[in-house]
Amino acid sequence: MWFFKRKGSSGFSSSSTAEKVTHGIDASGLTAIVTGASSGLGCETTRVLALRGVHVIMGVRNMAAGRDVKDAIVKEIPAAKVDLMELDLSSLASVRKFASDFNSSGRPLNLLINNAGIMATPFMLSKDNIELQFATNHLGHFLLTSLLLDTMKKTARESDIEGRIVNVSSESHRSPYPEGIRFDKINDQSGYKKFLAYGQSKLANVLHANELARRFKVSCLLSFFLEKVSGST
Ligand SMILES: NC(=O)c1ccc[n+]([C@@H]2O[C@H](COP(=O)([O-])OP(=O)(O)OC[C@H]3O[C@@H](n4cnc5c(N)ncnc54)[C@H](OP(=O)(O)O)[C@@H]3O)[C@@H](O)[C@H]2O)c1
């Protein structure tokens, strides 16, 4: 289809592969966390980051599936640096444990790829009693990001390399409930529509990414300004 081949300003199109986009990049020395790395986009993201030299921590709920993916990657790329850590994004306790274990490992963190997701599930509640798609796709990643931010900032300061947080959203962010995010009705089973609830959670991913970008732009400008001021005294 012609529109899959139409190139954007990056020079790539939606038919460009991860390998093509990262061709020629040596990313050794970087560390990434990829959530939902046991299948689909997360699995391919992990493979290609590892191919480019990144040390990837796979945040996975299904450890057996994660181990299979890791083994396949290491078989294809013997020098790959890939580790597994258990992470269930639908459980705030699991997210806290993952972040605490990661932070106390002393590892740096350059890239956080918030990829894991579920789509259009029947109405269910998470372990914390929150509608499952919103809990998994947005809240788990929101908490994870917040808990890893200090480590990412420290890594960026020490390495002088900007970090990146990637929220994998969807075109469905354009199709949430008519009122957008139903903050006061997140758990309303009677009005639940599984595709609109998916759109709502993906809209939250976009808003979260926008707000992170806004805050970091402000704080980068502020530290640049402070550096200039302290350098001139
Ligand atoms: N594929 C597409 O066409 C498409 C289009 C637009 C957006 N997206 C977005 O892209 C992302 C990846 O989608 P995909 O197509 O690759 O889906 P997928 O193949 O179903 O993979 C989803 C991954 O998320 C994991 N996951 C689900 N619930 C989890 C939880 N509670 N805790 C931790 N991990 C969990 C799954 O792990 P388990 O193995 O444990 O289930 C799986 O590894 C999603 O955010 C999706 O919304 C995909």
The ligand as an SDF file (V2000), in Angstrom:
LIG
                    3D

 48 52  0  0  0  0  0  0  0  0999 V2000
    0.6910   -4.2520   17.0800 N   0  0  0  0  0  0  0  0  0  0  0  0
    0.0950   -3.1460   16.6430 C   0  0  0  0  0  0  0  0  0  0  0  0
   -0.3660   -3.0550   15.4970 O   0  0  0  0  0  0  0  0  0  0  0  0
   -0.0140   -1.9420   17.5490 C   0  0  0  0  0  0  0  0  0  0  0  0
   -0.6100   -0.7920   17.0380 C   0  0  0  0  0  0  0  0  0  0  0  0
   -0.6940    0.3220   17.8490 C   0  0  0  0  0  0  0  0  0  0  0  0
   -0.1730    0.2940   19.1220 C   0  0  0  0  0  0  0  0  0  0  0  0
    0.3730   -0.8420   19.6120 N   0  0  0  0  0  0  0  0  0  0  0  0
    0.8990   -0.8250   20.9780 C   0  0  0  0  0  0  0  0  0  0  0  0
    2.1640   -1.4470   20.9640 O   0  0  0  0  0  0  0  0  0  0  0  0
    2.4190   -2.0730   22.2150 C   0  0  0  0  0  0  0  0  0  0  0  0
    2.8520   -3.5140   21.9760 C   0  0  0  0  0  0  0  0  0  0  0  0
    1.8300   -4.1720   21.2890 O   0  0  0  0  0  0  0  0  0  0  0  0
    2.0380   -5.5850   20.5640 P   0  0  0  0  0  0  0  0  0  0  0  0
    1.2070   -5.5620   19.3480 O   0  0  0  0  0  0  0  0  0  0  0  0
    3.4680   -5.9100   20.4550 O   0  0  0  0  0  0  0  0  0  0  0  0
    1.2860   -6.5220   21.6260 O   0  0  0  0  0  0  0  0  0  0  0  0
    1.6090   -8.0090   22.1310 P   0  0  0  0  0  0  0  0  0  0  0  0
    2.3230   -8.8030   21.1090 O   0  0  0  0  0  0  0  0  0  0  0  0
    0.3120   -8.5150   22.6810 O   0  0  0  0  0  0  0  0  0  0  0  0
    2.6250   -7.7430   23.3240 O   0  0  0  0  0  0  0  0  0  0  0  0
    2.2120   -7.0940   24.4730 C   0  0  0  0  0  0  0  0  0  0  0  0
    3.2300   -7.3330   25.5420 C   0  0  0  0  0  0  0  0  0  0  0  0
    2.7750   -6.6710   26.7360 O   0  0  0  0  0  0  0  0  0  0  0  0
    2.8940   -7.5870   27.7960 C   0  0  0  0  0  0  0  0  0  0  0  0
    1.9580   -7.3190   28.8790 N   0  0  0  0  0  0  0  0  0  0  0  0
    0.6090   -7.3330   28.8540 C   0  0  0  0  0  0  0  0  0  0  0  0
    0.1200   -7.1040   30.0710 N   0  0  0  0  0  0  0  0  0  0  0  0
    1.1920   -6.9380   30.8930 C   0  0  0  0  0  0  0  0  0  0  0  0
    1.3410   -6.6760   32.2740 C   0  0  0  0  0  0  0  0  0  0  0  0
    0.2890   -6.5720   33.0950 N   0  0  0  0  0  0  0  0  0  0  0  0
    2.5820   -6.5540   32.7890 N   0  0  0  0  0  0  0  0  0  0  0  0
    3.6650   -6.6970   31.9860 C   0  0  0  0  0  0  0  0  0  0  0  0
    3.5970   -6.9540   30.6840 N   0  0  0  0  0  0  0  0  0  0  0  0
    2.3660   -7.0790   30.1340 C   0  0  0  0  0  0  0  0  0  0  0  0
    2.6310   -8.9510   27.2000 C   0  0  0  0  0  0  0  0  0  0  0  0
    3.1610   -9.9020   28.0730 O   0  0  0  0  0  0  0  0  0  0  0  0
    2.5270  -11.3790   28.2900 P   0  0  0  0  0  0  0  0  0  0  0  0
    3.3150  -12.2470   27.3700 O   0  0  0  0  0  0  0  0  0  0  0  0
    2.7850  -11.6550   29.7270 O   0  0  0  0  0  0  0  0  0  0  0  0
    1.0720  -11.2790   27.9440 O   0  0  0  0  0  0  0  0  0  0  0  0
    3.3910   -8.8170   25.8870 C   0  0  0  0  0  0  0  0  0  0  0  0
    4.7600   -9.0860   26.0720 O   0  0  0  0  0  0  0  0  0  0  0  0
    1.1450   -1.9350   23.0310 C   0  0  0  0  0  0  0  0  0  0  0  0
    1.2920   -0.8640   23.9390 O   0  0  0  0  0  0  0  0  0  0  0  0
    0.0820   -1.6160   21.9840 C   0  0  0  0  0  0  0  0  0  0  0  0
   -0.9550   -0.8300   22.5340 O   0  0  0  0  0  0  0  0  0  0  0  0
    0.4660   -1.9680   18.8410 C   0  0  0  0  0  0  0  0  0  0  0  0
  1  2  1  0
  2  3  2  0
  2  4  1  0
  4  5  1  0
  4 48  2  0
  5  6  2  0
  6  7  1  0
  7  8  2  0
  8  9  1  0
  8 48  1  0
  9 10  1  0
  9 46  1  0
 10 11  1  0
 11 12  1  0
 11 44  1  0
 12 13  1  0
 13 14  1  0
 14 15  2  0
 14 16  1  0
 14 17  1  0
 17 18  1  0
 18 19  2  0
 18 20  1  0
 18 21  1  0
 21 22  1  0
 22 23  1  0
 23 24  1  0
 23 42  1  0
 24 25  1  0
 25 26  1  0
 25 36  1  0
 26 27  1  0
 26 35  1  0
 27 28  2  0
 28 29  1  0
 29 30  1  0
 29 35  2  0
 30 31  1  0
 30 32  2  0
 32 33  1  0
 33 34  2  0
 34 35  1  0
 36 37  1  0
 36 42  1  0
 37 38  1  0
 38 39  2  0
 38 40  1  0
 38 41  1  0
 42 43  1  0
 44 45  1  0
 44 46  1  0
 46 47  1  0
M  CHG  2   8   1  16  -1
M  END
$$$$
